[in-house]
Amino acid sequence: MKQTGSVVSKYGLEDSGLTGLAAAHWNHQDKELYDEALRLNEGIATEKGPLAVTTGVHTGRSALDKFIVRDADTEDTIWWDNNKGIDRTHFETLRADFLEHAQGKEMYVQDLFGGADPTYRINVRVVTEFAWHALFIRYLLRRPELSELAEFQPELTIINLPSFRADPERHGVRSETVIAVDLSNGLVLIGGSEYAGETKKSVFGVLNYFLPAKGVLPMHCSANVGQNDDSALFFGLSGTGKTTLSSDASRTLVGDDEHGWSDDGIFNFEGGCYAKTIRLSAEAEPEIYATTQRWGSVLENVVIDPDTNLPDFDDGSLTENARVAYPMHFIPNASETGMAPNPKNIIMLTADAFGVLPPIAKLTPSQAMYHFLSGYTAKVAGTEKGVAGTQATFSTCFGAPFMPRHPSVYGNLLRDLISRHDATCWLVNTGWTGGAYGTGSRMPIKATRALLNAALNGQLADAEMRTDPFFGFQVPLTLDGIDDKLLTPRETWADKAAYDEQAAKLVGMFSENFRKFEAYVDAEVNATAPSAA
């Protein structure tokens, strides 16, 4: 097997059973991978230099095709209600067929770190048949120094073969697409999908499994830090403003998607960003937009105007999930270390389309655990395929698809860390006010930013508060520059009885969703449940 590249690990691919390759392009740098992707016609170079690629049928994660090997190590530790199992026999057959499929192929290998904190990071070896996949994951994970590569030994190996097609009967899976995770042996097999996000989220899922046992909370959140080392976490599902609100020119961006929280502080799992680009504008998100105009960024499923060779971010004909991937240093105010002190503030973002929740509310540690386990937001028609009207969405821990352990494991860790480090928790509603979606209006972004800044700078710490009659959390009564009515949602509704009815309906949704967690949390957390009485 021919090995090419300026840095070659002393550990061969034979450790993973990959033999008989035509070539292994090992730890190529950015330009080498960019040029290889063009040579192989995997994408095109756009006018300003980004590499534009498409991913075929799969323009997002194939969650129904993800499986975890069910064995003695995982039987009692995996949340099987949320994760599909594959038996050892089927996995070993799949693994053998993967290795045979790779015979004679040119493969691209990247040795990378998952996690900025050396105490908790894992060594990840990614092997893929696409050069642009190697470039993507080189951006999204953390790149070792040359001296660190000399002694690199993988703890997790990911083999990504988009051209492989699984056989459901032979391999015990659902379709020709497969993401199979062997936690006992540190191996992930990805086949039948060209969507690069599968590799990124596979690393996240593995960290979500191993870190809690070390007292570290893995989190699907963004993070930033102010000049006084006052770091903040931002939890939120898609469409709640997680990336937008954490991107603040006055604060340093630690990361935009995945972090760990230990007693030593917070740390980014990644070394880059993977931002949505649909309807991206230079005015609303200038830092992210700028990355789409420079050489080296990867534009995934972004429509390129054939006349100008420039991206058209308003065209969602390929997918609403169009994205740009880039290394963290493309953002001017990004942290070089990816690490920050223990957070002083924790922000849980929700886009409440029912128009019930206030724009900001202060949570106790037990309330924070309740809302963390709930992971509430709401979707409206047109934001996602199949969504009609207004739909409540509950994604536990703000990232249920990536949670291999039971949510109570993460919730208890969160509450313990909040208590030990005296973090203040806030629920911020970026959704609707003055009525539900279709009647009310979207929460003014100016008001959201003003309230968020007041929370982060301590202005709300001593503010006069009221107790919300439905949810029991504390809500500020006033803030300079903010209409007082906005802080009391019921006052923004013309029909007060309709508000009460809508609030009772939302309380019922929360209660119904939380029933599955009641047996796993203590009486104090259960006592924080909202009430329509």
Residue pairs with C-beta under 8 A, 6 or more apart in sequence:
1 13
1 19
1 20
1 21
1 22
1 23
1 24
2 22
2 23
2 24
3 23
3 24
3 26
4 23
4 24
4 25
4 26
4 28
5 25
5 26
5 27
5 28
5 32
6 27
6 28
6 29
7 26
7 27
7 146
7 149
7 150
8 26
8 27
9 26
9 27
9 111
9 125
9 149
9 150
9 152
10 150
10 151
11 152
11 153
11 154
13 19
13 21
13 24
13 107
13 109
13 127
15 154
15 157
16 125
16 127
16 157
16 159
16 187
17 95
17 99
18 24
18 99
18 102
18 107
18 127
18 159
19 99
19 103
20 102
20 103
20 104
21 102
21 103
21 104
21 105
21 106
21 107
22 104
22 105
22 106
23 106
23 107
24 106
24 107
24 108
24 109
24 127
25 32
25 36
25 106
25 107
25 108
25 109
25 131
25 134
26 109
27 109
27 110
27 111
27 149
28 36
28 108
28 110
28 131
28 134
30 135
30 138
30 296
30 327
31 296
33 108
33 131
33 132
33 134
33 135
33 138
34 51
34 135
34 296
36 108
36 131
37 43
37 51
37 53
37 130
37 131
37 132
37 135
38 44
38 45
38 51
39 131
40 130
40 131
42 53
42 130
42 131
42 132
43 51
43 52
43 53
43 54
43 132
43 298
44 51
44 52
44 304
44 309
45 51
45 52
46 52
46 299
46 304
46 309
46 310
46 311
47 308
47 309
47 310
48 292
48 293
48 294
48 295
48 310
49 294
49 295
49 296
49 297
50 292
50 293
50 294
50 295
50 296
50 297
50 298
50 299
50 311
50 324
51 132
51 135
51 296
51 297
51 298
51 299
52 299
52 302
52 304
52 311
53 132
53 298
53 299
53 300
53 301
54 194
54 300
54 301
54 318
55 193
55 194
55 195
55 196
55 300
55 301
56 194
57 193
58 177
58 193
58 194
58 195
59 195
59 301
59 318
59 319
59 321
59 322
60 195
60 197
60 319
60 321
61 195
61 197
61 198
61 201
61 401
62 177
62 179
62 193
62 195
62 198
63 401
64 84
64 174
64 175
65 173
65 174
65 175
65 177
65 178
65 179
65 192
65 193
66 83
66 84
66 179
66 180
66 181
67 84
67 85
67 86
67 91
67 172
67 173
67 178
67 179
67 180
67 181
68 74
68 78
68 83
68 84
68 85
68 86
68 180
68 181
68 183
68 404
69 85
69 86
69 87
69 88
69 91
69 180
69 181
69 182
69 183
69 184
70 78
70 80
70 85
70 86
70 87
70 88
71 88
71 184
73 183
73 184
74 85
74 183
74 184
77 209
77 404
77 405
78 85
78 209
78 404
78 405
79 403
79 404
79 405
79 406
79 407
82 400
82 403
82 404
83 404
86 94
86 171
86 172
86 173
86 180
87 172
89 172
90 170
90 171
90 172
90 173
91 180
91 182
93 170
93 171
94 166
94 171
94 172
94 173
94 178
94 180
94 189
95 182
95 187
95 189
97 164
97 170
97 171
98 159
98 161
98 164
98 189
98 191
101 161
101 163
101 164
101 191
102 129
102 159
102 161
105 129
106 129
107 127
107 128
107 129
108 127
108 128
108 129
108 130
108 131
108 133
108 134
109 125
109 126
109 127
109 134
110 125
110 126
110 134
110 137
110 138
110 141
111 123
111 124
111 125
111 144
111 149
111 152
111 154
112 123
112 124
112 125
112 126
112 137
112 138
112 141
112 142
112 143
112 144
112 271
113 121
113 122
113 123
113 124
113 141
113 142
113 143
113 144
113 271
114 121
114 122
114 123
114 124
114 141
114 142
114 156
114 203
114 206
114 207
114 269
115 121
115 122
115 142
115 207
115 260
115 267
115 268
115 269
116 142
116 267
116 268
116 269
116 271
116 337
116 338
116 339
117 260
117 262
117 264
117 267
117 339
119 262
119 264
120 211
120 214
120 216
120 260
120 262
120 267
121 142
122 155
122 156
122 203
122 206
122 207
122 210
123 152
123 153
123 154
123 155
123 156
124 141
124 154
124 155
124 156
124 157
124 158
124 203
125 152
125 154
125 156
125 157
125 158
126 133
126 134
126 137
126 141
126 157
126 158
126 160
126 199
127 157
127 158
127 159
127 160
128 134
128 137
128 158
128 159
128 160
128 161
128 162
128 199
129 160
129 161
129 162
129 163
130 160
130 162
130 194
132 196
132 298
133 160
133 162
133 196
133 199
135 298
136 196
136 199
136 200
136 298
136 300
136 325
137 196
137 199
137 200
139 271
139 272
139 298
139 325
139 326
139 327
140 199
140 200
140 270
140 271
140 272
140 273
140 274
140 325
141 200
141 203
141 270
141 271
141 272
142 268
142 270
142 271
142 338
143 271
144 152
154 186
155 186
156 186
156 187
156 188
156 203
156 206
157 186
157 187
157 188
158 187
158 188
158 190
158 199
158 202
158 203
159 187
159 188
159 189
159 190
160 190
160 191
160 198
160 199
161 189
161 190
161 191
162 190
162 191
162 192
162 193
162 194
164 178
164 191
164 192
165 176
165 191
165 192
166 173
166 175
166 176
166 177
166 178
166 191
166 192
167 176
168 174
168 175
168 176
171 178
173 180
175 192
176 191
176 192
177 191
177 192
177 193
178 189
178 190
178 191
178 192
179 188
179 189
179 190
179 193
179 198
179 202
180 188
180 189
180 190
181 187
181 188
181 202
181 205
181 206
182 188
182 189
183 206
183 209
183 210
183 404
186 206
188 202
188 206
190 198
190 199
190 202
196 298
196 300
196 325
197 274
197 323
200 270
200 274
201 401
201 402
203 269
204 218
204 220
204 258
204 269
204 402
205 402
205 404
207 218
207 258
207 260
207 269
208 218
208 402
208 403
208 404
208 405
208 410
209 404
209 405
211 217
211 218
211 260
212 218
212 405
212 409
212 410
212 413
214 262
215 262
215 263
215 413
216 260
216 261
216 262
216 413
217 260
217 261
217 262
217 410
217 413
217 414
217 417
218 258
218 259
218 260
218 269
218 410
219 233
219 235
219 258
219 259
219 260
219 261
219 397
219 399
220 235
220 257
220 258
220 397
220 398
220 399
220 402
221 233
221 234
221 235
221 236
221 242
221 257
221 258
221 259
221 398
222 233
222 234
222 242
222 243
222 246
222 253
222 254
222 255
222 256
222 257
222 259
223 231
223 232
223 233
223 234
223 246
223 253
223 254
223 255
223 259
223 266
223 268
223 340
223 343
224 231
224 232
224 234
224 246
224 247
224 248
224 251
224 252
224 253
224 254
225 231
225 232
225 251
225 252
225 254
225 335
225 340
225 341
226 232
226 250
226 251
226 252
226 456
227 250
227 251
229 340
229 341
230 344
230 345
230 456
231 254
231 265
231 266
231 340
231 341
231 342
231 343
231 344
232 246
232 251
232 343
232 344
232 345
232 346
232 347
232 456
233 259
233 261
233 266
233 343
233 345
233 346
233 347
234 242
234 245
234 246
234 347
234 349
235 242
235 346
235 347
235 348
235 349
235 372
235 398
236 242
236 347
236 348
236 349
236 350
236 377
236 398
237 349
237 350
237 375
237 377
237 393
237 395
237 398
238 276
239 351
239 377
239 379
239 383
240 349
240 350
240 351
240 377
240 430
241 349
241 351
241 430
241 445
241 448
242 256
242 349
243 256
243 275
243 276
243 285
243 288
244 284
244 285
245 347
245 349
245 428
245 430
245 448
245 449
245 452
246 253
246 256
247 253
247 256
247 285
247 287
247 288
247 331
249 287
249 333
251 333
252 333
252 334
252 335
252 340
253 328
253 331
253 333
253 334
253 335
254 266
254 267
254 268
254 335
254 338
254 339
254 340
255 268
255 269
255 270
255 273
255 328
255 335
255 338
256 273
256 274
256 275
257 270
257 273
257 274
258 268
258 269
258 270
259 266
259 267
259 268
259 269
260 266
260 267
260 269
261 342
261 343
261 417
263 342
263 417
263 420
263 421
264 342
265 339
265 340
265 341
265 342
266 339
266 340
266 341
266 342
266 343
267 338
267 339
267 340
268 328
268 335
268 338
268 339
270 328
270 338
271 327
271 328
271 338
272 325
272 326
272 327
272 328
272 330
273 288
273 291
273 324
273 325
273 326
273 328
273 330
273 331
274 323
274 324
274 325
275 288
275 291
275 323
275 324
276 321
276 322
276 323
277 288
277 292
277 299
277 302
277 311
277 313
277 322
277 323
277 324
278 313
278 314
278 316
278 320
278 321
278 322
279 313
279 314
279 316
280 288
280 289
280 292
280 313
281 289
281 313
282 289
282 290
287 331
287 332
287 333
288 324
288 331
290 330
291 297
291 324
291 326
291 330
291 331
292 299
292 302
292 311
292 313
292 324
294 330
296 326
296 327
297 324
297 325
297 326
297 330
298 324
298 325
298 326
299 311
299 322
299 323
299 324
300 322
300 323
300 324
300 325
301 318
301 319
301 321
301 322
301 323
302 311
302 312
302 313
302 318
302 322
302 323
302 324
303 311
303 312
303 315
303 316
303 317
303 318
303 322
304 310
304 311
304 312
305 311
305 312
313 322
316 322
320 383
320 384
328 334
328 335
328 338
329 336
342 417
342 421
342 423
343 421
343 423
344 423
344 424
344 456
345 423
345 424
345 425
345 426
345 455
345 456
346 368
346 418
346 423
346 424
346 425
346 426
347 426
347 428
347 452
347 455
348 363
348 368
348 371
348 372
348 398
348 425
348 426
348 427
348 428
349 377
349 428
349 430
350 357
350 376
350 377
350 378
350 427
350 428
350 429
350 430
350 431
351 377
351 378
351 429
351 430
351 431
351 432
352 376
352 377
352 378
352 429
352 431
352 432
352 506
353 378
353 379
353 380
353 390
353 431
353 432
353 436
353 437
354 378
354 390
354 392
354 431
354 432
354 436
354 437
354 502
354 505
354 506
355 431
355 432
355 433
355 434
355 435
355 436
355 437
355 439
355 440
355 489
355 492
355 493
355 499
355 502
356 470
356 489
356 499
356 502
356 503
356 506
357 427
357 429
357 431
357 471
357 489
357 506
358 429
358 468
358 475
358 487
358 488
358 489
359 428
359 429
359 433
359 443
359 447
359 448
359 451
359 486
359 487
360 426
360 427
360 428
360 429
360 451
360 452
360 455
360 460
360 475
360 476
360 487
361 426
361 427
361 468
361 471
361 473
361 474
361 475
362 424
362 425
362 426
362 460
362 465
362 473
362 474
362 475
362 476
363 371
363 425
363 426
363 427
363 473
364 425
364 473
364 528
365 415
365 418
365 419
365 425
366 415
366 524
366 525
366 527
366 528
367 425
367 472
367 473
367 528
368 414
368 415
368 418
368 425
369 411
369 412
369 414
369 415
369 521
369 525
369 528
370 514
370 521
370 525
370 528
370 529
371 427
372 397
372 398
372 410
372 411
372 414
373 396
373 397
373 407
373 408
373 411
373 514
373 517
373 521
374 394
374 396
374 510
374 513
374 514
375 394
375 395
375 396
375 397
375 398
375 399
375 400
376 392
376 393
376 394
376 510
376 513
377 393
377 395
377 431
378 390
378 391
378 392
378 393
378 431
378 437
379 387
379 390
379 391
379 393
380 387
380 389
380 390
380 391
380 437
381 387
381 388
381 389
381 390
390 436
390 437
390 438
392 506
392 509
394 509
394 513
395 401
396 403
396 407
396 517
397 403
397 407
397 410
397 411
400 407
403 410
406 520
407 517
407 520
408 517
408 520
408 521
411 517
411 521
411 525
412 521
415 525
417 423
418 425
424 455
424 461
426 452
426 455
427 473
428 448
428 451
428 452
429 443
430 442
430 443
430 445
430 448
431 437
431 442
431 443
432 440
432 441
432 442
432 443
433 440
433 441
433 442
433 443
433 486
433 489
433 492
434 440
434 441
434 492
434 493
434 494
435 441
435 492
435 493
435 494
435 498
436 502
440 492
440 493
443 486
444 486
447 482
447 483
447 486
450 479
450 481
450 482
451 460
451 476
451 479
451 482
453 459
454 460
454 463
454 479
459 479
460 476
460 479
463 476
463 477
463 478
463 479
464 476
464 477
464 478
465 474
465 475
465 476
465 477
466 474
466 475
466 477
466 488
467 473
467 474
467 475
468 474
468 475
470 503
470 504
470 506
470 507
470 530
470 531
470 532
471 507
471 530
472 528
472 530
472 531
475 487
475 488
476 487
477 484
477 487
477 488
478 484
478 487
479 487
484 491
485 491
485 492
486 492
489 499
490 496
490 499
490 500
490 503
493 499
503 532
504 532
506 530
507 530
507 531
507 532
508 532
510 529
510 530
511 529
511 530
514 529
518 526
